[in-house]
Amino acid sequence: MIVMKTVNVGLIGFGTVGSGLAAALFSQQERIMRRSGLRICLTKIAARSLVALPPEFSVATLTKDADEVIHDPNINILVELIGGIEPAKSYILKAIAAGKHVVTANKALLSQHGKELFAAAAAKGVEIGFEGSVGGGIPLIKALKEGLAANKILSVMGILNGTANYILTRMTEEKLPFAEALKEAQRLGFAEADPTYDVEGIDTAHKLAILMSIAYGMNIAPQQIATEGISKIKPVDIEFAREFGCRIKLLAVSRSVGESVEARVHPTMVPESHLLASISGASNAVEFCGDLCGSVLLSGQGAGRLPTGSAVAADVIDIARNISCRCTCRVPALSYLPEYIIPRPVTPLSDLRCPCYLRITALDKPGVLAKIAAILSRYGISIESVIQKGRKESEPVAVVILTHTAIEAAVTVALREIDSLDTVAAPTVRIRMLGEEE
């Protein structure tokens, strides 16, 4: 007769992801046992607003007191799924101090306070699992930490926010304005009532900071990542992108260049021939490039109850296996040993070199285009093509210019001068384009 070892799990937070974790652990219990040789039991759940657990989870104990879960001596792994900075940070530190392993999907907390949390866990000899913090059900973190461990990571690039990708997809496929596409995303539950973090690139920057820490063995804060959102994208930009054989995506981009790294989040025109251009709806996708393996693209559902619950469950199972084998902390939290995680300079966005799409709103008068071209030339910016559609006497029209690869700082200064012309009626829209080397 086989005697199954039991690993007990406590959960703080029973929202979308928390209920997804519970569904994964209860519905897949037999399969998990066959794969791990362990009985992994979700025994106690803390949720302030819940009166009773759904019937299928009723074998777990419900409490409103998180400390009751943290200090339960029978619980081996504490899962934090309430999000935000506090009280989540305090709960995790208490659990670590109590000698419990921790699993979280809290990207905002990890991107801003991960250094402190990982150091506390290492000092106590416990693990922090955080697969669910980036990419939902896509095993991005495990791929970086273990699958690509022999590689020097040269670049990380991808679509890390399903809300923004859904909005851009609807704007592209249905020619909807941004506000209407956002409203639809909120109605369907893809976007929060306050969508700022999603549409302004902040959520993506948090996730990129986590991936960069693992990819390069470095400390980086989200504030060091140049971040720009999609709220200024207009249907006219989507249509011009289509004419150029591109799709607009909110990309997270990082490249290791010498001793420094690039770190940026912004709307990008991606050629339709690139795999990232085909990622539609609320899906996520990330391309890692290693010096040995070349390019590796991982894509799938980047959010949601069951996909993220699956990722959190995978961390729980990994840690439970390690507990059973008495080999916890076998893989460092950020792949690199703590003593080898060092600061690296982040390349200023002003030093970026890439081609650009410029949409200039100008009066249709003789000599206007010549003035614009002269300004660009003065700053060393070469024009690849120019498109002007429509002609309205004495009314502004869109003049679209594609540049060859140019230095960001030069483009910024040139646009400031162009926008000061009395024949230019609105600030110029700039969208960076994916260069051939990327």
Residue pairs with C-beta under 8 A, 6 or more apart in sequence:
2 37
4 33
4 37
4 38
4 39
5 37
5 38
5 39
5 324
6 38
6 39
6 40
6 41
7 38
7 39
7 40
7 41
7 76
7 77
7 320
7 323
7 324
8 41
8 43
8 74
8 75
8 76
8 77
9 25
9 40
9 41
9 42
9 43
9 75
9 76
9 77
9 78
9 79
9 316
10 42
10 43
10 44
10 45
10 46
10 69
10 70
10 72
10 75
10 77
10 78
10 79
10 100
11 18
11 21
11 22
11 42
11 44
11 45
11 46
11 60
11 69
11 79
11 81
12 45
12 46
12 47
12 66
12 69
12 70
12 78
12 79
12 80
12 81
12 82
12 91
13 46
13 47
13 79
13 80
13 81
13 82
13 83
14 22
14 45
14 47
14 50
14 53
14 81
15 81
15 82
16 304
16 305
16 308
17 81
17 105
17 132
17 305
17 308
17 309
17 312
18 45
18 47
18 79
18 81
19 54
19 305
19 309
20 304
20 305
20 306
20 307
20 308
20 309
20 310
20 312
21 42
21 79
21 81
21 309
21 312
21 313
21 316
22 42
22 45
22 57
22 60
22 309
23 56
23 305
23 306
23 309
24 306
24 309
24 310
24 312
24 313
25 32
25 40
25 41
25 42
25 313
25 316
26 42
26 56
26 57
28 313
29 39
29 40
32 38
32 40
32 313
32 317
33 39
33 40
35 317
36 317
36 320
36 321
36 324
37 324
38 317
38 320
38 321
38 324
40 316
40 317
40 320
42 57
42 60
43 60
43 61
43 72
43 74
43 75
44 60
44 61
44 62
44 63
44 68
44 69
44 72
44 75
45 53
45 57
45 60
45 61
45 62
45 63
45 69
46 62
46 63
46 64
46 65
46 66
46 68
46 69
47 62
47 64
48 64
50 62
52 58
52 62
53 60
53 62
63 69
66 87
66 91
67 94
69 75
69 78
70 78
70 91
70 94
70 95
70 98
70 100
71 94
71 98
75 100
76 100
76 101
76 320
76 323
77 100
77 101
77 102
77 103
77 316
77 319
77 320
77 323
78 91
78 92
78 95
78 100
78 101
78 102
78 103
79 102
79 103
79 104
79 312
79 316
80 88
80 91
80 92
80 95
80 102
80 103
80 104
80 106
81 104
81 105
81 106
81 312
82 88
82 91
82 106
83 105
83 106
83 108
83 109
84 106
84 108
84 109
85 108
85 109
85 112
85 113
88 104
88 106
88 109
89 109
89 113
89 117
92 102
92 104
92 109
92 117
92 128
93 117
93 120
95 102
96 102
96 117
96 120
96 121
96 124
96 126
96 128
97 120
97 124
99 124
99 126
100 126
101 126
101 127
101 128
101 129
101 319
101 323
101 328
102 121
102 126
102 127
102 128
102 129
103 128
103 129
103 130
103 132
103 312
103 315
103 316
103 319
104 110
104 128
104 129
104 130
104 132
104 133
105 130
105 131
105 132
105 133
105 308
105 311
105 312
106 130
106 133
107 133
107 134
107 203
107 206
107 207
107 210
108 206
109 117
110 117
110 130
110 133
110 206
110 210
111 205
111 206
111 207
111 209
111 210
111 221
111 222
112 206
112 221
112 222
114 210
114 213
114 334
115 219
117 128
118 128
118 333
118 334
118 338
119 338
121 127
121 128
121 333
122 329
122 333
122 338
125 328
125 329
126 328
126 329
127 319
127 322
127 328
127 329
127 333
128 333
129 312
129 315
129 316
129 318
129 319
130 141
130 210
130 315
130 333
131 139
131 140
131 141
131 142
131 311
131 312
131 314
131 315
132 308
132 309
132 311
132 312
132 315
133 141
133 207
133 210
134 140
134 141
134 160
134 207
134 210
134 211
135 141
135 160
135 207
135 284
135 286
135 298
135 300
135 302
135 311
136 162
136 284
136 300
136 301
136 302
136 303
136 304
136 307
136 308
136 311
137 300
137 301
137 302
137 304
137 306
137 307
137 308
137 310
137 311
138 284
138 285
138 286
138 298
138 299
138 300
138 301
138 302
138 307
138 311
139 298
139 311
139 314
140 211
140 286
140 298
141 210
141 211
141 214
142 314
143 288
143 296
143 298
144 153
144 211
144 214
144 215
144 288
144 335
145 214
145 331
145 334
145 335
146 331
146 335
148 288
148 290
148 293
148 296
149 335
150 292
151 290
151 291
151 292
151 293
152 256
152 290
152 291
152 292
153 215
153 216
153 256
153 288
153 289
153 290
154 255
154 256
154 289
154 290
154 291
155 253
155 254
155 255
155 256
155 287
155 288
155 289
155 438
156 208
156 211
156 212
156 215
156 252
156 253
156 254
156 286
156 287
156 288
156 289
157 251
157 252
157 253
157 254
157 255
157 276
157 286
157 287
157 289
157 438
158 251
158 252
158 276
158 284
158 285
158 286
158 287
159 165
159 249
159 250
159 251
159 252
159 276
159 279
159 283
159 284
159 285
159 286
159 302
160 203
160 204
160 207
160 208
160 252
160 284
160 286
160 302
161 198
161 201
161 203
161 204
161 207
161 250
161 284
161 302
162 190
162 281
162 282
162 283
162 284
162 301
162 302
162 303
163 185
163 190
163 191
163 192
163 195
163 198
163 199
163 203
163 282
163 303
164 198
164 199
164 201
164 204
164 229
164 230
164 250
165 249
165 250
165 279
165 280
165 281
165 282
165 283
165 284
165 302
166 181
166 185
166 190
166 191
166 281
166 282
167 178
167 181
167 182
167 185
167 191
167 199
167 230
168 181
168 230
168 233
168 238
168 247
168 248
168 249
168 250
168 267
169 280
169 281
170 176
170 181
170 184
170 185
171 177
171 178
171 181
171 233
171 235
171 238
172 238
172 242
172 247
172 248
173 280
174 181
175 235
175 238
175 239
176 184
176 235
177 234
177 235
178 230
178 231
178 233
178 234
182 191
182 195
182 199
185 191
185 195
186 192
186 193
186 195
190 282
191 198
191 199
192 198
196 202
197 203
199 229
199 230
199 231
200 227
200 228
200 229
200 231
201 227
201 228
201 229
201 230
201 250
201 265
201 266
202 222
202 227
202 229
204 227
204 250
204 252
204 265
205 222
205 225
205 227
205 252
205 265
206 222
207 252
208 222
208 225
208 252
208 254
208 263
208 265
209 220
209 221
209 222
209 224
209 225
209 263
211 252
211 254
211 286
212 218
212 220
212 254
212 261
212 263
213 219
213 220
213 334
213 341
214 334
214 335
214 336
215 254
215 256
215 288
216 256
216 261
216 344
217 334
217 335
217 336
217 340
217 341
217 342
218 261
218 341
218 342
218 343
218 344
219 341
219 342
219 343
220 261
220 263
220 344
220 346
224 263
224 346
225 263
225 264
225 265
225 346
226 263
226 264
226 265
226 266
226 349
227 264
227 265
227 266
228 265
228 266
228 267
229 250
229 267
230 248
230 250
230 267
232 429
233 248
233 267
233 431
234 429
236 359
236 398
237 248
237 357
237 359
237 429
237 431
238 248
240 357
240 359
240 387
240 400
241 247
241 248
241 269
241 357
241 431
243 387
244 269
244 357
244 402
245 271
245 272
245 273
246 269
246 270
246 271
246 272
246 277
246 433
247 269
247 270
247 272
247 277
248 267
248 268
248 269
248 270
248 431
249 267
249 268
249 270
249 276
249 277
249 279
250 265
250 266
250 267
250 268
251 265
251 266
251 267
251 268
251 270
251 276
251 434
252 264
252 265
252 286
253 262
253 263
253 264
253 265
253 266
253 268
253 438
254 261
254 262
254 263
254 264
255 261
255 262
255 438
257 347
259 344
259 345
260 344
260 345
260 346
260 347
261 344
261 345
261 346
261 347
262 346
262 347
262 352
263 346
263 347
264 349
264 352
266 432
267 431
267 432
268 431
268 432
268 433
268 434
269 357
269 431
269 432
269 433
269 434
270 276
270 277
270 434
271 277
271 434
272 278
274 434
275 285
275 287
275 297
276 285
276 287
276 297
279 285
279 299
282 301
282 302
282 303
282 304
283 299
283 300
283 301
283 302
284 299
284 300
284 301
284 302
284 303
285 297
285 298
285 299
285 300
286 297
286 298
286 299
287 295
287 296
287 297
288 295
288 296
288 298
289 295
289 296
290 296
300 307
301 307
319 328
322 328
322 329
322 330
332 338
334 341
349 408
350 407
350 408
350 409
350 412
351 407
351 408
351 409
352 407
352 408
352 432
353 405
353 406
353 407
353 408
353 435
354 405
354 406
354 408
354 432
354 433
354 434
354 435
355 384
355 402
355 403
355 404
355 405
355 406
355 432
355 433
355 435
356 402
356 403
356 406
356 411
356 430
356 431
356 432
356 433
357 400
357 401
357 402
357 429
357 430
357 431
357 432
357 433
358 400
358 401
358 402
358 403
358 411
358 415
358 428
358 429
358 430
359 398
359 399
359 400
359 428
359 429
359 431
360 372
360 398
360 399
360 400
360 401
360 418
360 424
360 428
361 396
361 397
361 398
361 399
361 424
361 425
361 426
361 428
362 368
362 369
362 372
362 396
362 397
362 399
362 421
362 423
362 424
362 425
363 394
363 395
363 396
363 397
363 423
363 424
363 425
364 388
364 391
364 392
364 393
364 394
364 395
364 396
364 397
365 423
368 399
368 421
368 423
369 386
369 388
369 399
371 421
371 423
372 399
372 401
372 418
372 421
373 383
375 414
375 417
375 418
376 382
376 383
376 401
376 403
376 414
376 418
378 414
379 410
379 411
379 413
379 414
380 406
380 407
380 410
381 403
381 404
381 406
381 410
381 411
381 414
382 403
382 404
382 406
383 401
383 402
383 403
383 404
384 402
384 403
384 404
385 401
385 402
386 399
386 400
386 401
386 402
387 399
387 400
388 397
388 398
388 399
388 400
389 397
389 398
390 397
390 398
391 397
396 425
396 426
402 433
403 411
405 435
411 430
415 428
415 430
418 424
418 428
419 427
419 428
